[in-house]
Structures are given as structure tokens and as C-alpha cells.
Amino acid sequence: MLLNNIIYGFLYSFIIPSIVQLQKLLNNGDYIPLIFEIITPIILFVKGGLIMIVFDRLWNLMKEKGVSTYKLREECGIDSKTIRRLKANENIETKTIDKLCRALDCRIQDIVEYIED
């Protein structure tokens, strides 16, 4: 019964509003928010796992320093698949973290955050 309540709560508070949001995003052609706001949370819910390492600080720092993902790809040698993995808070190699820290002239804690569950 508790599991049913959790599932129904998730459906009514997240899935249905997300479908409306999905329609708006697709109509505007803006797919990056689609990944962050809708697809990644659904995948995490289905997998039953929680993200413990997130890269939200990376995107904030890049914005502050005026660094684009294009620059990361072209000048820093970080491929587009790795950038996709960073955006989805998926596993990356430590050499990628090293490249990011060098490119942004920062420390690991400036781009990576550990969140306890």
C-alpha cells in the first residue's frame, strides 16, 4: 500500500506536470532542459537509485567564467559523449576531472559535489 501511494504521488506530482512541460519544450525545440528536468529524474526513479555525485557546480562555474561546452570540446579535448554524461551526472573518468580543472583553473570541489542520501 505504501509503495502504491509513493507511485501515485510520483505520477500526480511529477509525471503529469512533466508531460505538459515536455510538450512545451518540444514545441520550442529546447532539448537540454528536457534532459535535466524530465528524462534524468524518470530514469533515476525507475532505476531506484539516487545520484550521489553531481556536477551542478561545474555548469555554474562555466557560466561565471564564460566557458561554453564548445570550448570544452574543441580546446580542452573533452568529447561530446563525456559532456552528455556530465549533464546527466553519470560516471566520468578522473582524467576528465583533471582536464576540467585545468581548463577552468579550479579545484575539484569547485565543479563536483557529493550529496549524501
C-alpha positions in Angstrom: 0.0 0.0 0.0 2.8 2.4 0.9 4.5 1.7 -2.4 1.3 2.3 -4.3 1.0 5.7 -2.6 4.5 6.6 -3.5 4.0 5.6 -7.1 0.7 7.5 -7.4 2.2 10.5 -5.6 5.1 10.5 -8.1 2.7 10.2 -11.1 0.5 13.0 -10.0 3.2 15.4 -8.7 5.8 14.7 -11.3 4.8 12.7 -14.4 1.6 14.6 -15.4 3.1 18.1 -14.9 6.2 16.8 -16.8 4.2 15.8 -19.8 2.8 19.3 -20.0 6.4 20.7 -19.7 7.6 18.1 -22.2 5.1 19.4 -24.8 6.2 23.0 -24.2 9.9 22.1 -24.5 9.4 20.1 -27.7 7.4 22.9 -29.3 10.2 25.3 -28.5 12.9 22.9 -29.7 14.9 23.3 -26.5 16.1 19.8 -25.6 18.7 20.3 -22.9 16.1 21.2 -20.2 14.2 18.1 -21.3 17.2 16.0 -20.2 17.7 17.8 -16.9 14.1 18.3 -15.9 12.3 15.2 -17.2 14.3 12.4 -18.5 17.1 12.1 -15.9 14.7 12.1 -12.9 12.5 9.5 -14.5 15.5 7.2 -15.3 16.7 7.6 -11.7 13.2 6.8 -10.3 13.0 3.7 -12.5 16.5 2.5 -11.6 15.7 3.1 -8.0 19.0 4.9 -7.3 20.0 8.3 -6.1 22.8 10.3 -7.6 25.5 11.0 -5.0 27.9 12.9 -7.2 26.6 15.9 -9.1 28.2 18.4 -11.5 25.8 21.4 -10.9 28.8 23.4 -9.7 30.6 22.8 -13.0 27.8 24.4 -15.0 27.6 27.4 -12.6 31.4 27.9 -12.8 31.4 27.6 -16.6 28.7 30.3 -16.8 30.6 32.6 -14.4 33.8 32.2 -16.5 32.1 32.4 -19.9 33.2 28.9 -20.9 31.0 27.0 -23.3 30.7 23.3 -23.9 32.0 24.0 -27.4 35.2 25.3 -25.8 35.5 22.2 -23.7 35.1 20.0 -26.8 37.4 21.9 -29.1 40.1 23.4 -26.9 40.2 21.0 -23.9 39.7 17.7 -25.6 36.5 16.6 -23.9 34.3 14.8 -26.3 30.5 15.3 -26.6 29.7 12.0 -25.1 31.5 13.0 -21.9 29.7 16.3 -21.8 26.4 14.4 -22.1 27.5 12.2 -19.2 28.4 15.2 -17.1 25.0 16.8 -17.8 23.3 13.6 -16.7 25.5 13.3 -13.6 26.8 9.9 -14.8 30.2 8.3 -14.2 33.2 10.0 -15.8 36.9 9.3 -15.7 39.3 11.1 -13.3 41.3 12.3 -16.3 38.2 14.2 -17.4 38.0 15.9 -14.0 41.7 16.8 -14.4 41.0 18.3 -17.8 38.1 20.3 -16.4 40.1 21.6 -13.5 42.9 22.7 -15.8 40.6 24.3 -18.3 38.7 26.2 -15.7 41.6 26.9 -13.4 39.8 25.5 -10.4 39.8 22.7 -7.7 37.7 19.6 -7.8 35.3 20.9 -5.2 34.5 23.8 -7.4 32.9 21.5 -10.0 31.9 18.4 -8.2 29.6 18.0 -5.2 28.9 14.9 -3.1 25.4 14.6 -1.9 24.6 12.2 0.9 21.5 10.1 0.6 
